[in-house]
Structures are given as C-alpha cells and as structure tokens.
Amino acid sequence: MKSYATLVALALAATANAAKFTNVAVNPEPGKPFELTWSDAQGPVTINLKNGPSGNLKTVETLASGVTGDSTTITLNAEDLPSDTYAFEIVDSSGPNYSLQFDFEGTGTAPSVTGTTTPSSTESPSSTVTTAKSTSSSSETASGTTSETASSTSSERPSRTSDADQSEETVPEDNGSSNLSPLALIFVTAAAMMYFN
C-alpha cells in the first residue's frame, strides 16, 4: 500500500510541472546570441516569440521547434522586429509557459501577428443598411414629350457578428515557479499522509 501511494505521489508531482524558463533575467540584446534555459520539459519543446500586453499575447514567430535538452540559443535582430514588449513562450506536451516580459528596441516594421481565435458564445446582432440612389434625368424626345426617371433602392440585411476574440495568454509574474496545480498538491499531501500512517 505504501509503495502504491508513493508511486501515485510521484506521478502526480511529475505531471503537475509544466516546462518553465530558468533564466534569472530575460534581456536579449539586438543582434547578439541569447541563451534560453528551462527545466521540467516533457519531451521536445517549441519556443515562440510573443508580444503585446501580458493578458493578450500574440505570436510573432516560432524561434525553435522540436528542441530537446534544457537550452537553446536565439538571436533577435533589430531590423526584423519593431520596438515593443515581448515574452518567450515554451510549449511541451504538458502545455505552454512564459518567460518574464522584456522590452526590445528594434527598427523593423510590425510583423504580421498570428493568434488562436476562440469563438465567443455571445453573438450581437447588427444590421447593415445599403442605399443606392440614381439621379433623375430628363430627356426630350423628337415628339416633344419629356420623360423623367428617378429610382431609389434601399435594403436592410441583418447580419450576425460573432465576438471572436484573440485568445488571451498571460505572462506569469513569477516566471512560472508556482505553476503547480492546487489539486495535484492535495493529492500529493493525501498520498504522503497515507504513506506515513
């Protein structure tokens, strides 16, 4: 029974940790190699560069994919990126985690931003009104009669606008060091109590 509880506790503790960056400071300089380090990766990782406010990060580009081990070296070029606030994202089989945000001084133009869209369950109705008018014209025929034409067309077409927003991704303020699941902590505590009783 004790060995079973120990195995359960170890399994839960192992799955409670997502990969996290271990860099003390995140301050890459333009054009200079910067080593990103991490721990607790479950298999190969992908490193993405994100920008924007911490509550709504957008993917700028994928810097590395399928990386094994616990570090990789990246170089951010000033001419490729505009000045902005950025963060690194690490993704492994247990999910994403983020570095602290950093300011980067670049000279590039804003890159195209990609993101995951999540449709909202709320839809707000709106209507589109299209009006087309043609000017009236007069013409006189050879018999001396005058004809005048005027037309006005108006149509209203209801449309549905979905509030599909960019998914929000938040940068942790503690560099991911407290990313343990509360439920996992409860299970680990219960397993430890069973073990010591």
C-alpha positions as a Markdown table, in Angstrom:
| # | Residue | x | y | z |
|---|---|---|---|---|
| 1 | Met | 0.0 | 0.0 | 0.0 |
| 2 | Lys | 2.8 | 2.4 | 0.9 |
| 3 | Ser | 4.6 | 1.8 | -2.4 |
| 4 | Tyr | 1.4 | 2.4 | -4.4 |
| 5 | Ala | 0.9 | 5.7 | -2.5 |
| 6 | Thr | 4.4 | 6.7 | -3.3 |
| 7 | Leu | 4.1 | 5.9 | -7.0 |
| 8 | Val | 0.8 | 7.9 | -7.1 |
| 9 | Ala | 2.5 | 10.9 | -5.3 |
| 10 | Leu | 5.5 | 10.8 | -7.7 |
| 11 | Ala | 3.3 | 10.5 | -10.8 |
| 12 | Leu | 1.2 | 13.5 | -9.7 |
| 13 | Ala | 4.2 | 15.6 | -8.8 |
| 14 | Ala | 5.7 | 14.9 | -12.2 |
| 15 | Thr | 2.6 | 15.8 | -14.1 |
| 16 | Ala | 2.0 | 19.0 | -12.1 |
| 17 | Asn | 5.0 | 20.7 | -13.5 |
| 18 | Ala | 4.9 | 22.3 | -16.9 |
| 19 | Ala | 8.2 | 23.3 | -18.6 |
| 20 | Lys | 9.4 | 26.6 | -17.2 |
| 21 | Phe | 12.1 | 29.1 | -18.1 |
| 22 | Thr | 15.0 | 29.2 | -15.6 |
| 23 | Asn | 16.7 | 32.4 | -16.9 |
| 24 | Val | 17.2 | 34.8 | -14.0 |
| 25 | Ala | 17.0 | 37.8 | -16.3 |
| 26 | Val | 15.4 | 37.9 | -19.8 |
| 27 | Asn | 17.1 | 40.7 | -21.7 |
| 28 | Pro | 18.2 | 39.8 | -25.2 |
| 29 | Glu | 20.1 | 42.5 | -27.0 |
| 30 | Pro | 19.6 | 43.1 | -30.7 |
| 31 | Gly | 21.9 | 41.0 | -32.9 |
| 32 | Lys | 23.5 | 39.2 | -30.0 |
| 33 | Pro | 23.0 | 35.5 | -29.2 |
| 34 | Phe | 20.9 | 34.9 | -26.1 |
| 35 | Glu | 20.7 | 31.5 | -24.3 |
| 36 | Leu | 17.2 | 30.5 | -23.1 |
| 37 | Thr | 17.3 | 27.8 | -20.4 |
| 38 | Trp | 14.4 | 25.8 | -19.0 |
| 39 | Ser | 13.6 | 22.8 | -16.8 |
| 40 | Asp | 10.8 | 20.2 | -16.3 |
| 41 | Ala | 10.2 | 19.8 | -20.1 |
| 42 | Gln | 8.1 | 16.8 | -21.0 |
| 43 | Gly | 9.6 | 15.9 | -24.4 |
| 44 | Pro | 10.7 | 18.2 | -27.2 |
| 45 | Val | 9.8 | 21.9 | -26.9 |
| 46 | Thr | 8.8 | 24.7 | -29.2 |
| 47 | Ile | 9.9 | 28.3 | -28.4 |
| 48 | Asn | 7.7 | 31.1 | -29.7 |
| 49 | Leu | 8.3 | 34.9 | -29.5 |
| 50 | Lys | 5.2 | 36.7 | -28.3 |
| 51 | Asn | 4.3 | 40.4 | -28.0 |
| 52 | Gly | 1.7 | 42.6 | -26.5 |
| 53 | Pro | 0.2 | 43.1 | -23.1 |
| 54 | Ser | 0.6 | 40.2 | -20.6 |
| 55 | Gly | -3.1 | 39.5 | -20.7 |
| 56 | Asn | -3.3 | 39.2 | -24.5 |
| 57 | Leu | 0.0 | 37.9 | -26.0 |
| 58 | Lys | 0.2 | 37.3 | -29.8 |
| 59 | Thr | 2.6 | 35.0 | -31.5 |
| 60 | Val | 5.2 | 37.0 | -33.6 |
| 61 | Glu | 7.2 | 34.0 | -34.8 |
| 62 | Thr | 8.4 | 30.5 | -33.9 |
| 63 | Leu | 12.0 | 30.7 | -32.9 |
| 64 | Ala | 12.8 | 27.0 | -32.4 |
| 65 | Ser | 10.8 | 23.7 | -32.7 |
| 66 | Gly | 11.5 | 20.1 | -31.6 |
| 67 | Val | 14.2 | 21.2 | -29.3 |
| 68 | Thr | 15.4 | 18.6 | -26.8 |
| 69 | Gly | 17.6 | 19.2 | -23.7 |
| 70 | Asp | 17.3 | 22.2 | -21.5 |
| 71 | Ser | 18.5 | 25.2 | -23.5 |
| 72 | Thr | 18.8 | 26.8 | -26.9 |
| 73 | Thr | 20.4 | 30.0 | -28.2 |
| 74 | Ile | 18.4 | 32.5 | -30.2 |
| 75 | Thr | 19.3 | 35.9 | -31.8 |
| 76 | Leu | 16.7 | 38.7 | -32.2 |
| 77 | Asn | 17.7 | 41.1 | -35.0 |
| 78 | Ala | 16.7 | 44.8 | -34.6 |
| 79 | Glu | 15.8 | 45.2 | -38.3 |
| 80 | Asp | 13.3 | 42.2 | -38.1 |
| 81 | Leu | 11.3 | 43.4 | -35.1 |
| 82 | Pro | 9.7 | 46.7 | -34.0 |
| 83 | Ser | 10.3 | 48.2 | -30.6 |
| 84 | Asp | 7.8 | 46.5 | -28.3 |
| 85 | Thr | 7.3 | 44.4 | -25.2 |
| 86 | Tyr | 8.0 | 40.7 | -25.8 |
| 87 | Ala | 8.0 | 37.4 | -24.0 |
| 88 | Phe | 9.1 | 33.9 | -24.8 |
| 89 | Glu | 6.7 | 31.0 | -24.8 |
| 90 | Ile | 7.8 | 27.4 | -24.2 |
| 91 | Val | 5.4 | 24.7 | -25.2 |
| 92 | Asp | 5.8 | 21.0 | -24.5 |
| 93 | Ser | 3.4 | 18.1 | -24.1 |
| 94 | Ser | 2.1 | 19.5 | -20.8 |
| 95 | Gly | 1.2 | 22.9 | -22.3 |
| 96 | Pro | 2.6 | 26.4 | -22.6 |
| 97 | Asn | 4.5 | 28.5 | -20.1 |
| 98 | Tyr | 6.1 | 32.0 | -20.4 |
| 99 | Ser | 9.2 | 34.0 | -19.6 |
| 100 | Leu | 9.1 | 37.3 | -17.9 |
| 101 | Gln | 8.3 | 40.1 | -20.4 |
| 102 | Phe | 11.1 | 42.3 | -21.7 |
| 103 | Asp | 11.4 | 45.5 | -23.8 |
| 104 | Phe | 13.2 | 45.1 | -27.1 |
| 105 | Glu | 14.5 | 48.1 | -29.1 |
| 106 | Gly | 14.0 | 47.2 | -32.8 |
| 107 | Thr | 13.9 | 49.1 | -36.1 |
| 108 | Gly | 11.7 | 46.8 | -38.1 |
| 109 | Thr | 8.1 | 47.2 | -39.0 |
| 110 | Ala | 5.3 | 45.4 | -37.2 |
| 111 | Pro | 5.3 | 41.8 | -38.2 |
| 112 | Ser | 2.1 | 40.0 | -39.1 |
| 113 | Val | 0.6 | 38.7 | -35.9 |
| 114 | Thr | -1.0 | 35.3 | -35.6 |
| 115 | Gly | -3.1 | 34.1 | -32.8 |
| 116 | Thr | -5.6 | 31.4 | -31.9 |
| 117 | Thr | -9.2 | 32.6 | -32.2 |
| 118 | Thr | -11.8 | 31.3 | -29.9 |
| 119 | Pro | -15.4 | 32.0 | -30.9 |
| 120 | Ser | -17.5 | 33.6 | -28.2 |
| 121 | Ser | -20.8 | 32.1 | -27.1 |
| 122 | Thr | -22.3 | 35.6 | -27.3 |
| 123 | Glu | -23.4 | 37.0 | -30.6 |
| 124 | Ser | -24.6 | 40.5 | -31.0 |
| 125 | Pro | -27.0 | 41.3 | -33.8 |
| 126 | Ser | -26.3 | 44.2 | -36.1 |
| 127 | Ser | -27.8 | 45.4 | -39.3 |
| 128 | Thr | -26.4 | 46.7 | -42.5 |
| 129 | Val | -28.3 | 49.3 | -44.5 |
| 130 | Thr | -27.4 | 49.8 | -48.1 |
| 131 | Thr | -28.9 | 52.7 | -50.0 |
| 132 | Ala | -28.3 | 53.3 | -53.7 |
| 133 | Lys | -29.8 | 56.3 | -55.4 |
| 134 | Ser | -29.7 | 57.2 | -59.0 |
| 135 | Thr | -30.0 | 60.8 | -60.1 |
| 136 | Ser | -33.1 | 61.8 | -62.0 |
| 137 | Ser | -32.6 | 62.7 | -65.6 |
| 138 | Ser | -34.8 | 64.4 | -68.2 |
| 139 | Ser | -34.8 | 63.7 | -71.8 |
| 140 | Glu | -36.9 | 65.2 | -74.6 |
| 141 | Thr | -37.9 | 63.1 | -77.5 |
| 142 | Ala | -38.4 | 64.2 | -81.0 |
| 143 | Ser | -42.2 | 64.2 | -80.5 |
| 144 | Gly | -41.8 | 66.8 | -77.7 |
| 145 | Thr | -42.6 | 64.6 | -74.7 |
| 146 | Thr | -40.5 | 64.8 | -71.7 |
| 147 | Ser | -39.8 | 61.7 | -69.6 |
| 148 | Glu | -38.2 | 61.8 | -66.1 |
| 149 | Thr | -36.8 | 58.8 | -64.3 |
| 150 | Ala | -35.8 | 58.5 | -60.7 |
| 151 | Ser | -35.1 | 55.5 | -58.6 |
| 152 | Ser | -34.1 | 54.8 | -55.1 |
| 153 | Thr | -33.2 | 51.5 | -53.7 |
| 154 | Ser | -32.8 | 50.7 | -50.0 |
| 155 | Ser | -32.3 | 47.3 | -48.5 |
| 156 | Glu | -31.7 | 46.2 | -44.9 |
| 157 | Arg | -30.0 | 42.9 | -44.3 |
| 158 | Pro | -29.5 | 41.6 | -40.8 |
| 159 | Ser | -26.1 | 40.2 | -40.1 |
| 160 | Arg | -24.6 | 38.4 | -37.2 |
| 161 | Thr | -21.3 | 39.5 | -35.8 |
| 162 | Ser | -19.6 | 37.0 | -33.6 |
| 163 | Asp | -17.3 | 38.3 | -30.8 |
| 164 | Ala | -14.4 | 36.0 | -31.8 |
| 165 | Asp | -11.5 | 37.5 | -29.9 |
| 166 | Gln | -7.9 | 36.6 | -29.8 |
| 167 | Ser | -7.3 | 34.0 | -27.1 |
| 168 | Glu | -5.7 | 35.5 | -24.0 |
| 169 | Glu | -2.4 | 34.3 | -22.9 |
| 170 | Thr | -1.0 | 35.7 | -19.7 |
| 171 | Val | 2.6 | 36.0 | -18.7 |
| 172 | Pro | 3.1 | 34.9 | -15.1 |
| 173 | Glu | 4.7 | 37.5 | -12.8 |
| 174 | Asp | 6.8 | 34.9 | -11.0 |
| 175 | Asn | 8.5 | 33.2 | -14.1 |
| 176 | Gly | 6.2 | 30.2 | -13.7 |
| 177 | Ser | 7.8 | 29.0 | -10.4 |
| 178 | Ser | 4.4 | 28.4 | -8.8 |
| 179 | Asn | 2.6 | 26.6 | -11.6 |
| 180 | Leu | 1.7 | 23.5 | -9.6 |
| 181 | Ser | -1.9 | 22.6 | -9.7 |
| 182 | Pro | -3.8 | 23.0 | -6.4 |
| 183 | Leu | -5.5 | 19.7 | -7.0 |
| 184 | Ala | -2.1 | 18.0 | -7.5 |
| 185 | Leu | -0.9 | 19.4 | -4.2 |
| 186 | Ile | -3.9 | 18.0 | -2.4 |
| 187 | Phe | -3.3 | 14.5 | -4.0 |
| 188 | Val | 0.4 | 14.7 | -3.1 |
| 189 | Thr | -0.5 | 15.6 | 0.5 |
| 190 | Ala | -3.1 | 12.8 | 0.8 |
| 191 | Ala | -0.6 | 10.3 | -0.6 |
| 192 | Ala | 2.1 | 11.5 | 1.9 |
| 193 | Met | -0.4 | 11.1 | 4.7 |
| 194 | Met | -1.3 | 7.6 | 3.6 |
| 195 | Tyr | 2.4 | 6.8 | 3.4 |
| 196 | Phe | 3.3 | 8.0 | 6.9 |
| 197 | Asn | 0.2 | 6.4 | 8.6 |
